Amino acid sequence: MVISAPSTPKAKPNKISYNWGEDHLAITIGNNMPVRIKMLFWTEFLFTCGMTTLLLIYLLPAESAVMSLISMSGSAILYMLAAYRLLSRIFSTETLLLDNQNFTLIHRTLFNQVTSSYEWKKAGPLHYGGKASKTDHPLKGGCFDYFGFETQEHLIQNIHEDGNLFFNYAGDTVKFARNVYSWDAEEMVSMMKLYAGGRFRLGPEWAQMQQPHQWDDSF
């Protein structure tokens, strides 16, 4: 179900902010995209613009004004699509809005906002997926990844990652908190549990994750 979202605080880049209201808790997650992924998106953008420019140089000057207009219009569309993809990926935030009845996810980019709301009583326990397990690349070396195939597999996995936290709702898996790792996830879950109480259920893995860390003082 899609609803209109109330105003929520904006998180600074790579930060998680908490806002306690009278009847809600808002958690805003900044863009935690790894630098390598950002570099890959920039490379895609520059490659697309470069190829479009070369194609435009090849086509112009055209035999007629109509063909010139078509070539320039097509190139402009490709430039705008490349810019849209880049900016939508790099400048995005997630907001989790908790109230007495619903758990709401708000995903914002520079160009749009998608808001989805889920009833507490219909939502399954919250799980931490972390980095999903993956099969090794068939060309991966036995000792060392000399050719970078395994590194590329991890990079592709990060690009297509939907989120490290998830729960089941009406037969579907709802994922969020992309690039949020366990130490930040534990803090987020503690805040959410503090607000929602018994309405907020956790998967069995959290019992071990939230145990106090033991430090070895023998050295």
KAMOUR-V784646 format. One record per run of one state. SS is the DSSP state (hx for helix, st for strand, lp for the rest). FROM is the first residue (numbers start at 1). TO is the last residue. Records with the same first field share a line. If there is no record, write none. Layout:
SS = FROM-TO + FROM-TO
This chain:
lp = 1-15 + 21-24 + 30-34 + 60-64 + 91-91 + 99-101 + 110-112 + 124-125 + 129-148 + 160-164 + 170-171 + 177-181 + 200-201 + 203-204 + 210-219
st = 16-20 + 25-29 + 92-98 + 102-109 + 113-119 + 123-123 + 126-128 + 165-169 + 172-176 + 202-202
hx = 35-59 + 65-90 + 120-122 + 149-159 + 182-199 + 205-209
